[in-house]
Amino acid sequence: MKTLALAFGCLALLTLVGLATAEENKSGVTVDVKKRSVSIEAKVAPRKLEHLKGEVYPIELIASWGHPRGKKAHETVVTIEANPSEVHKGLEQVGLKPGKPARGAAVKEGAPDPKAEGPEVNVFIEVPDGAGGAKRLSLDKVLMDPKTKKAPPKMTFVFTGSVLSAVDPNKPDEKKYGADLTGSLIALFPVTDEVVLQTAWTMKEEKFLKLEVRPDVLPKEGSPVKLVIEAK
């Protein structure tokens, strides 16, 4: 009887583990502790949104929720469905600790602009390679200056984590993970601190780096891709 009970106990445990894994996959976020990486299911974002009447804005985010949930869906490379906090948890699972996000320019003239703090990570977009496999693209291969067609300067991504933000302005003490309110996951510039990852760029770079997605590098808009974040 003890052996039978133990067998049933092990079966129940395996079932629970299986369910937990399935639920994790449903979120679109996969954590590989061994490889120290977090993968997020994504789609190639549209660069023109109907409500903006075809106006195209420069890229400021790498990943965010799509329209209408995402506050910056008109400025992103890919869209995701997962909550940004799920990615934050995944990065902590692979051994990283969040730093501090930056926001805006220097308050005093002549002072240095705020800069993102945190452990450095690699960021890739994984796309089909045309031969049944997949290939990884670094963001310098995806983005360009639309005037010169040149790649942007080197991008260093850091795990900042998000600030906590009030859900209701009338209840300032009731706060939530800020990126889960805006849907912003990865930002190029410190235009928001409600985000999980930022680059080392400041608002000084934002003034002259007006970036666009390279044509014919990513699959067509709406196509599934993967966003991969790796610890260094």
N, C-alpha and C positions, 0 to 999 in steps of 0.2 A: 504493500500500500504506500509505503514511504517513497519507493522508487517511482510509482505511478504518479504520486502527488508532485514529486520533483520534476517529472517529465512534463506534467501539465503546467507547472510553474515556469519552466524554461520556455515552453511554447507560448505562454501568455506574454513573457518578457520579449520574446522575438517578435510577436505580433505588435506589441506596443512600440518597439524600436522601428519596425517596418512602417507603422502608421506615422510616427514622428518624422521619418525620412520622407514619406510621401507628402506630408504637410509642408515640410521645408521646401520640397521641389515645387509645390503648388504656388509658393510665393514668387517663384522665378529667380530665387537666389540660391546658388549652390556653393557650399564652403568646402574647400579641399585643404584640410589642415596640414597634410603631408607636403603639398606643394606650396602652402602658404598663399593660397589664392582664393578669390571670391569671384564667381561668374554670375552675371545678371542677364536674364533674357530681355532682349530689347528689339526695337524695330527702327528702321531708318526713318527719321522724322521728315515730314513735309516742310519745305522751305517757304511755301506760300500758304497762308491760312485764309479761308474765305471771309471771315469777319474782319480781316485787315485789308480787304479789297486788293489782294495781290502784292501789297507792299512787303519787301523782304528786308529784314533787319540783320545786322552783322551777328555772327556767332559769338555768344557769351557763355554758353553752357555746353558741356559735352553730353550730359544726360539729364532728363527730367521727365515728369509725367507729361503726357500729351494734352492737347486742348480738349475740353475746357478746364480740366482739373489743374494742369500745370500753369503756374503763374508766368513762366518764361518759355512756354512751349514754342513760341515764335523765334526763339534764339538758340535752339538746341540741335545737336547733331543726331542723337537718337532719343527715342522715348522708351520709358519703362512703365511697368504696372506695379512693381514692388514698392513698398514704403521705404524711403531712404534709411530709416532707422534699422531695417532688416540688414542692409549693407553694413551699417555701423557695427551691428552685433557680429556680423560675419568677420569683419576686420579685427575685432577684438578676439574672436575665436582663434585666429591665426597668429595671435601674439602681439598685436599692435595696440598702442595706447593713443587716444586722440590728443591732438594739441589744442590749438586755439585758432578759430577762423578770424580773418581780417574783414573789415568793412569800410568802404569809403576812402577818401583822401585825408591827408594830414589836416588837423584842425588849425594849426598855426603855420603861417607862411614860412617856408624854409625848412620846416621839420620834415623828417622822412615819412613817407606814406606808410600806413599800416601794412604789415606783411604776414601772410599765413604762416602758422607754426604747426609742426607735427612731423611724424615719421614719413620719409619719402616712400612712394610706391610707384610701380610701373602701371600704365593704363594702356590697354589695347582694345581695338574693335575686331572681333573675330568674324570673318566672312567666308562664304564658300569659295574654294580655290578653283572650281570648274572641273575638278577631276574626282569629285566625290568626297573630298576631304575639306579641310578648313585652313585658312591662313590668318595670321594676326597682323593687323595694321597699327603702327604707332600713330599718334595724332599728327605728327609732322608730315605723315604721308597722306593724311585725310584732309587737312586744312591748308589754305593758301591765302595769300594776299590777292584779291581779285584783279588788282591793277597790274601787278608785276608777275603774277602767277608763281611767285616764289613761296617756299615753305616758311612758316613763321619761325621766330627764334626758338631756341631750345625751351621745352616746357618741363618743369619739375613739379610733379604732383605730390601733395602732402595730405595726410589724413588729419583733418582738423576737427571733425565732429561739428555738430550744429549747436547754435545757441538755443536756449529754451525761450519760447515765445508764448504770449498770452493768446488763448483761443478767442476770448471775448474781451474787447477793449474795456468793457465795463467791469471786468473781473480780472484785474492785472495780476493777482496772486495765483490764478489758476493757469498754469503753464504746461506746454507740451513740447516735444521735440520739434523745433522750428521747421526743419526740412520736411517733416511729415505734414506740415500745413501748406507749404508751397510746392512740394514735389521736386524740388531742385536737388540733384545728387552731386554733380561735379561742375564747378564753375571755373572759367578761365581767369576771371578778374574778380576782385572783392566788391562786386556790386551788391552782394548779399552775404550775410553770415548764417543764413538758414540753409545750410548746405553741408555735405559730408566731406567732400574733397575740394581743395582749391589748388591753383598753381602758385608758384612763387612770384608771379607777376603782380604788380600793384596798379593803382589807377593811372599812374604815369604811362604805362604800356597801353592801357585801355584807350587813351587819347589818340594813339596813332595806329594801333593794331585793329583794323576792321577786317575780320576774317570771313572766309566763305568755304563751303565744302567743295573739294575738287570734283569736277564732273567725271563720271565713269570710273570712280575708285570704289564707291560703295554700290551695293545692289540698288534697285529702284526703290523709291519711297514706299514705306509700308512693309518692306521685306524683313523677315526675322534675321537678327544677328545676335551676337553675344558681346557683352561688355565684360572685359576681364581686368581685374585689379590684383596685382601681385605685390607682395611685400618684398622689399629689397634685402 
